[in-house]
Amino acid sequence: MTAASEPHVIDTSKPHPARVYDWLLGGKDNYLVDQELAQKLPPQARQNARRNRAFMQRAAAWLAGQGVDQFLDIGTGIPTEPNLHQIVQAITPAARVAYADNDPIVLRHAEALLVSTPEGATTYIQADVREPGAILEHARGFLDFDRPVALS
Ligand SMILES: C[S@@+](CC[C@H](N)C(=O)[O-])C[C@H]1O[C@@H](n2cnc3c(N)ncnc32)[C@H](O)[C@@H]1O
């Protein structure tokens, strides 16, 4: 688990995307500011968040079924079971999943992302997609870039 770019400070004075999304999915890892923002979103936002999550899960399962066993998931979100690695490792136990998110609250919950099958592996880096070098450097040490890698 690595923090590449941002301090581990959880700012509860302003809404954060990971926590707003968590609230939309019915999670409990969010604060009043996140709930207030989420409640201003169009009413279909909750359903759309669930659809987005379901799509990620279907797409990951489909890729694993095609034989892809390496995944780079940028913008992981607060863990909501089943997480990407649980989906793909249920199909391919040896699958390897590298997670990245820039929100410190996701880092706080990253233990749940690191419970891998014994055959496979997961890793987490706190990093911003706008600084892709740090993410790629971390992922390159964990995934084999000479073989297919699915990007979520
Ligand atoms: C809508 S959630 C998606 C969660 C999950 N991938 C899914 O499909 O269910 C978006 C995530 O992207 C993260 N995020 C937003 N901007 C980011 C950035 N610049 N770099 C890395 N992660 C970012 C947020 O913290 C949040 O956890």
The ligand as a Tripos MOL2 file, in Angstrom:
@<TRIPOS>MOLECULE
LIG
   27    29     1     0     0
SMALL
NO_CHARGES

@<TRIPOS>ATOM
      1 C1        -17.6500    6.9180   -8.9400 C.3       1 LIG1
      2 S1        -16.2870    6.3450   -7.9910 S.3       1 LIG1
      3 C2        -15.9900    4.8560   -8.9070 C.3       1 LIG1
      4 C3        -15.7760    3.6380   -8.0420 C.3       1 LIG1
      5 C4        -15.5760    2.3300   -8.7830 C.3       1 LIG1
      6 N1        -14.5080    2.3930   -9.7790 N.3       1 LIG1
      7 C5        -16.8330    1.8180   -9.4390 C.2       1 LIG1
      8 O1        -16.8760    1.7390  -10.6700 O.co2     1 LIG1
      9 O2        -17.7750    1.4860   -8.7520 O.co2     1 LIG1
     10 C6        -14.9850    7.3860   -8.6100 C.3       1 LIG1
     11 C7        -13.6800    7.3260   -7.8060 C.3       1 LIG1
     12 O3        -12.6870    8.0500   -8.5230 O.3       1 LIG1
     13 C8        -11.8470    8.6990   -7.5900 C.3       1 LIG1
     14 N2        -11.2100    9.8230   -8.2520 N.ar      1 LIG1
     15 C9        -11.7610   11.0070   -8.6110 C.ar      1 LIG1
     16 N3        -10.8430   11.8050   -9.1710 N.ar      1 LIG1
     17 C10        -9.6740   11.0980   -9.1700 C.ar      1 LIG1
     18 C11        -8.3610   11.3980   -9.6100 C.ar      1 LIG1
     19 N4         -8.0650   12.5750  -10.1590 N.pl3     1 LIG1
     20 N5         -7.3970   10.4460   -9.4630 N.ar      1 LIG1
     21 C12        -7.6920    9.2520   -8.8910 C.ar      1 LIG1
     22 N6         -8.9210    8.9230   -8.4510 N.ar      1 LIG1
     23 C13        -9.9040    9.8340   -8.5890 C.ar      1 LIG1
     24 C14       -12.7760    9.1270   -6.4750 C.3       1 LIG1
     25 O4        -12.0750    9.3360   -5.2580 O.3       1 LIG1
     26 C15       -13.7510    7.9590   -6.4310 C.3       1 LIG1
     27 O5        -13.3480    7.0310   -5.4590 O.3       1 LIG1
@<TRIPOS>BOND
     1     1     2 1
     2     2     3 1
     3     2    10 1
     4     3     4 1
     5     4     5 1
     6     5     6 1
     7     5     7 1
     8     7     8 2
     9     7     9 1
    10    10    11 1
    11    11    12 1
    12    11    26 1
    13    12    13 1
    14    13    14 1
    15    13    24 1
    16    14    15 ar
    17    14    23 ar
    18    15    16 ar
    19    16    17 ar
    20    17    18 ar
    21    17    23 ar
    22    18    19 1
    23    18    20 ar
    24    20    21 ar
    25    21    22 ar
    26    22    23 ar
    27    24    25 1
    28    24    26 1
    29    26    27 1
@<TRIPOS>SUBSTRUCTURE
     1 LIG1         1 GROUP 0 **** ****
